[in-house]
Amino acid sequence: MQQSYHRSPRSAPAVPSAPSGPSVPSQRSAPATVGGEYHALLARHDAMRLRRRILGQGRAPAPDLTAAGHDGAADQRLITQYLDLVTPFADLIAHLYDEMFARWPYLRTLFPASMDFQRVHLARAFWYLIENLHRPAEVAARFRQLGHDHRKLGVRPVHYEAFEEALCAALRRTAGPRWAEAVEEAWVRMVRFAVASMVEGADAALAEPPCWQGTVTAHERRRPDLAVLRIRPHEPYPYRAGQFAAVESPLMPQAWRHYSLASAPAPDGEVALHVRRTGPGGVSDALVSGTRVGDTLRLGPAHGTMTLREEDRSRELLMVAGGTGWAPVKALLEEWAGRRRGTGGLPQPAAGRVHLFVGARSRTELYDAAALAELAARHDRLRVVRVLDDDLVREDGDPYAGYGPLAEAVARDSGWSPDLAFVSGPAAMVGATVARLTAAGMPADRIRHDPVPDPRQGPLTPQGGRCTT
């Protein structure tokens, strides 16, 4: 699911991270980059921390990582005043990593082979923090979630401290003689504020698995640049239809990308992914071109709020999907259809109608046309409108089909008013569709769309580490 940054880019500081744990190997698994002894130590450390919590001893945060008394607005003003000395952030970040790897060479092995994506998301993180320091509650909540997700990295305070030292050296080197100690102290407080929340989020989730390993049970190339995968996790994998998760291939150790889960939870426990290759050499290329049945992948925890609630089944729903944004919408439709059958197959009261708009550039871009046709044939309360940029495809004489760009087609289909809308697809399409819906009078809180970055912009977090097997 490639979507816009309407809510937040889930940006996160690219702090020095612990190595990812060894995958359960298939015959095609790549070798681990860091030895298993380190992970065994981390596991024992976490077990002791969890035991102390259970026994009621608690844990006090390290004094130098707390954010107590942090005046974010004051630091924001000071950092902004001198921001021109260190922006654009490209030089600052290059100096930071040069400094860190020179002082602690072993840390280089804890990062993906290519640092390009790492630099991009660190720059995003700096901008997010600087722009939002005056909203400490929002920043704290964001970075608590980030700390929860970083558990798979084995991040420890010593890694944050190394990052902080390298950052200070990089700030002085980049800014030159005009740099002021007070500004450096403001940067340090900003980073520590984020780190304190990350540590809190990680500690709150000690009893939860950081990630899951799963075996690829099916891999079908629907187009040269697109594949549909099915994965069977080795342990129960909790998620809801409409959510997304980070995925790592052993062909690209420590490089994780977010993909929507393309199936509703099922008794067999398998999950589906629709992956479009966005370029050579990346995770999407590894999943589309280099992955085979029997290979092992890793899944991060599921996230996202683009989900169906129990009360939604009786509502009039609009679902809009473009490209591989069809993946989460398909999962939502599977759940909607299952709820209509009720427990044990017993009928439930009549559900509301679903108006589904599926957009693509051409007929060949409709890579899951057979499943779409089957859903339309089986459910009389599902109305399907295909929207192609270079063709017109009409469903049962529907005059609203084929109006060109997807957002325009949705906007022109004004003969009804949905109670709730779900929008998924490329960033531009999501943004345009949401804008059209709100302009037509639909309240923003009735439009659900979880932002997932375009994979060409890189990962949000450098994820890896030990997971359930």
N, C-alpha and C positions, 0 to 999 in steps of 0.2 A: 504494500500500500504506500504509494508515494503521495504525500499530502502537504498542505500548506502549513505555515508556522502561525496560524491564526491564534492559537492558544499560547504556545511557547515552543521554542526550538529544542526543549529538553537539553539545552546546552549544559556542559559540565566541564570543570577544569580538568585538563589532562595531567593530573598529578602523577608522579612516579607510582607505578602500580606494580603489584606483586605478580609473579609469573603465573601463566595459566597452567592448570594441572594437566597431567597426561590424559589423553583421550583413551577410551576403551578402543583398542585398535581393531580396525578391519584390515584386510590385506592391502588396503590402499591408504591407510592412515599415515599422515606425515609424522616424522619423529618429533618428540617433544623438545622444546627449546630450553627447558630448565629441568633439572633433576627432580625426582619424586621425593627426595629427602626433605626438601624445603616445604613441600606440601604436607608431608606427614607432620612436620613441626607446626605448621599453621593449624592443622586439624587438632593437634593436641592442645595448642594454645586456646583455640576457640572452645574446645570441650571444657577446659578449666574455667574459662570465663563464664560459660553457661552454667557450670556446676556452682560457681560462686553466686550467680544470680538466683538459682533455684534454692540455695541455702540462705538466701536473704542478705548476703553480704553486700550486694549492689556493686556499683562501679563509679568512682568519681572521675570525671574527665581530667585529662592532664591540664594543669593550670595554663600552660602556654598555648593551648588549643581552644580555650573557652572564648565565648563571644559576649560574656557578661559586661554590661556597661558600654557596649559598642555604640557609638554615635555615628550611624551610617550616613546621615545627611551631611554632617560636618566633613567626614572623610570623602564623601562624594564631591563636595565643592572643592576640596583641596586637590584631589586627584584630577578632576576635570580642568582645574586651572593650569596644570602642568602637563596635560595630556598630549599636547602637540610635540613634546620632547620625545615621546616613545611611540607615537603612531605615524603611519600604519604599524601594526603590531608585528609585521614579518621579521624585522631585524631583532626586535626584542625577543621574540620566541626562538629565533635561530640562536641568538646568544645564550638564552636560557638553557636550551638543550645541549649546546656545546659545553657550557660550564658544568652542567650536571654530569654529563658523560665523561668529562675530563676528570672530575673529582671522584666520581663513583662509576668506573667503567662497567662494573657488573650490571648496572641498571639498564644499560642498552639492550641486554638480552630480554628484558621484561616488556619491551615494546614491539609492535609489529615491524616487519622488515622495512616497509615504507613508512616514513614519518609524515608524508604529505597530509593525510587525513588528520593525523594527530595535531599538526600545527593549525589546521583549519578549525577544529572544534575547540582548541585552546583559545584562539582568537575570539570565537563566538562567546566562550565562557567569560573572558575578560570584559567584553562589551556588555554582556548580560549583567554581570555584577556591578559594573560602574553605573549602568543606567537604572539599576533597581536597589541600590544601597539604601535609599530613603524608605524602602518598603521591607523592613527586616523580616517581618512575619512571612511574606511571600518568598523571600530568598531562603529563609530557614526551611520552609516546607519543601521547596524545590530540592535543596541539597540533602535533606533527610532522605528523600526518595532516591537521590543519586547514590548516597551512601549505602542504602539498601541494595541497589543494583551492583555496586562495586564490591560486594562481598565475594563474588566469584574471582576478584583480582587478588585477594589476600592482602589488601592495602593495610599498612600499619603506620602508626604515628611517625616512625623513623623515615618513612618514605615522604610524608608531607614535609618533614623538617628538611630533608634534602632538597625538595622542590623549593621550599622557601628560601634557603640559602642561595640556590642557583638563581632564583628570581631577583633577589636583591643585587647580586653581582651583575646580572643582565640589565637591570634598570639603570645602574650607575654607568655601565659601559655604553648603553644606548643613548642616555640623556646627555652625557657629557658634563661640562663644568657648571652648567646652570642647575644641575640637580640639587634638591634640598633634602636634608635628612628627614624633615617633617613629612615630606611627601612619601618618602620610602616607608616611613612608619605607618602612614595611612594605607598604603598598598598591603603591608604585612597584616594590619588589622583586618582588612577586607578578606584576604585569603584565609586567615585564621577563623573568621566568622563563618565562611563557607565550610571549612574543614570541620569545625566543631559540630555543625549540623550533620555532615556526612558521617562522622564517628557515631553520633547519636543514632542515626538511621541504621547504620550497620549493626550496632549493639542491640537494637530493638528487634532484629531479625535473626539472632544467632541460632535459633532452633529451626529455621527454615532452610531448605536446600537452596544453594546459590544458583544452581543450574542443573539441567537434566541432559543425559545422553540418550540418543535414540538411533535406531537402525533404519536406514532407508529401505522401505519395502516396495516402492514403485517409483519409477522415474520415466516420465513420458515427455518427449520433445513435441510440443504442439506447433512450434515454429522454430526456425533456426536460432532465434534469440530468446526463446521462452520455453520453460519446462514446468510441468506440474509434478510435484514430489509428494509422496506419502511417507511419513516417519512414524515409527512405533517406539515411543519412549520406553526406556528400560524400567522406569518406575512411573506410577500414576502422575500425570502432568495436569495440574489444575489450570483451567482457563475457561473463558466464556466466548461464545460466538461474537464476532466483531472486534476481538482484541488482536494485539500484535505481540511479537516477541523478537528478541535478538537471536541471531543464528550464527554459528561459527562452523566453518569447514576445516577439517584437518589439513587441507591443501593450503589454507591461509591462516596459520596459527595466530591467535591473539587479535585477529581482525574480525569484528562482529558487525553485522548489519541487521536492521530491523525489517521484518516482513510480516504481513498480515497472515493470520491463521485462516485458512480457506475452507474450514469445515467446522461444523458444530461438534461439541463433545459427543463421542459415540461409545457404545459398549466395548468396542475393540481397543479403545484408547489411542487410536492413531490420529495424527494431525496431518493436514495437507498444507502445502505452500504453492503459490504461483509466483515464479521467479522470472523476471525479465532481465536479460543481460544488458547492462548499461555501458559496458566497455571491456576491453581486454585486461586480464590480470587481476581483477578484483574478486570480491566474494561472489557477486552475482555470476561472474564468468565461471568460477569454480563450481557453483551449484548447478548451472545450466550445462556446461560443457565437460566438467571434470568429475561429476558425481555419478555413481552407479549404485544399483541395488546391492545391499549388503554393506555399504559404507556407513560409517558412524558420524553423526552430526551432534552438535550441542545446542540446546535451547535455553535461553535465559527465561526468567519469570515473565509471565504474560502481563501486559499492561493495556490500559485503554478504557474509555468510558462510552464508546460507541456500541452499547449493548442494549438488548431488549429487557425490559422489566415486565413483571407479571401483568401489570395493569395495561401495558402497551398492546396486548394481543387483541383487545377490542377496539382499538383506535384505527383511524384511517391513516395509513402510512405511505410516505414517499421514500423511495430508495433510488439513489442516483449513483451509478458506477461508471467510471471511465478507465480504460486500460486494465491493468492488474488491480485497480480498485474494485474490480468485480470480486476479488477473493473474499474480503470480509463481508460483502453484501451477500454472497452465496452462502456463507456460514450463517448469517442472520436469517436468510430465507429458510435454510434447513431447520433452524430452531423454531421459526414461526410455524412451519409446516408440522413439526413434531408437537408443538403445543396445541395445535388445532385438533390433533388426534386425541389428546388427553391421556391421563394415566391409564395404563393397561389397554390402550387403544379405544377407550370409551369416548364418545363424542362430547365436546364441550359446547357451551353456548356459542352462537355465531361470532366468528372473529371479524374484525374490520377488514376492509380491502387493502391491498398493497398495490401501489402504482410504481412499477419498476422502469426506470430509464437506464439503458445501457448504451454507452457511446464508444465509438471506435472510428479510426480513420477510414477503414474499408472493411469489406466482408472478411478478408483474410485476417484482419486484426481481431475478429471475434473468435478467439482461440478456444472458447468453451461453449460454442454455439449449441452443441448437442445437449449439454446439461441445461442450458437456458431453455431450449425448446421442451425438454422433458418436464421442467418445473411448470412452464406455462400450460402444458397439456394436462397436468395432474391436478392443478388447483384453479378452480373456477373463480376464486376471489383474488387471483393474481393477474394483473394487467401488465403486459410487457410492451414497452416501446423501444425499438432499436433505433439508434440515431447514428447515421454514418455520414462522415464529412463528404464523401464523394459518391454517395448513392442514396437511394430512398428505399427503405424497407418498411412496409406497412404490416401491422398486425391486425388481422380481421377487419380490414377496411378502416382502421383508426386514422382519422384525418390529421392527428397530431404527430404522427411518426415522420421522421426524416426531415426535421427542420434545420439541419446543419449542426453547428456546434451545440454541444450538449446543454450548456447553461441556457442558451437561447431557446432550445426546444422545451426545456422545463418551464421557463418563464412564459412561453406562449401557450402552454397547456393550462389555461386558467379557468377551466370549467368546474373546478372542484377545489376544496381547501383541505389539505392534509392536517391531521393533528400533530404529526411528528415527522421529521425528515432525517434521513441518514445519507451522508454524502461522502464518497470515497473515490480517490483517483489521483492523477497528477496535480501538483500544487496549483497551477494556473486554473485548471478546471474546477477544483474545489473552491478556490477563492471567488471565481466568477459565479458559480452556482449559488454559493452562500449569499453573495451580494445581491443576486437577482431575487432570491427568496426573501431576504430581509426588506428589499425595496418594495416587494409586493405585499408587505405587511406581516410576514411570518415572524413571530418573536424569536430572537436569537437563541433563547434557552430551549427552544423546541427543535433546534437543528443540531444534530449530533455528528461530530466529525473529529476524530482524534488525529492530531498532526504527527506524521512520520516523515522524516526528511527524505528528500530525493537522495538515493544512494550515491549519485555522482558528487554530492556534497560531503560525503564521508560519514563515518560513524559518529554518534553522539558520545559514546563512552568506549574506551578501549577495554573490552570485556574478555574475560577468560577465567581460568581458575578451576578449582575442584568442583565437581558436581556429582549428583547421584548417578549410580550406574545400574 
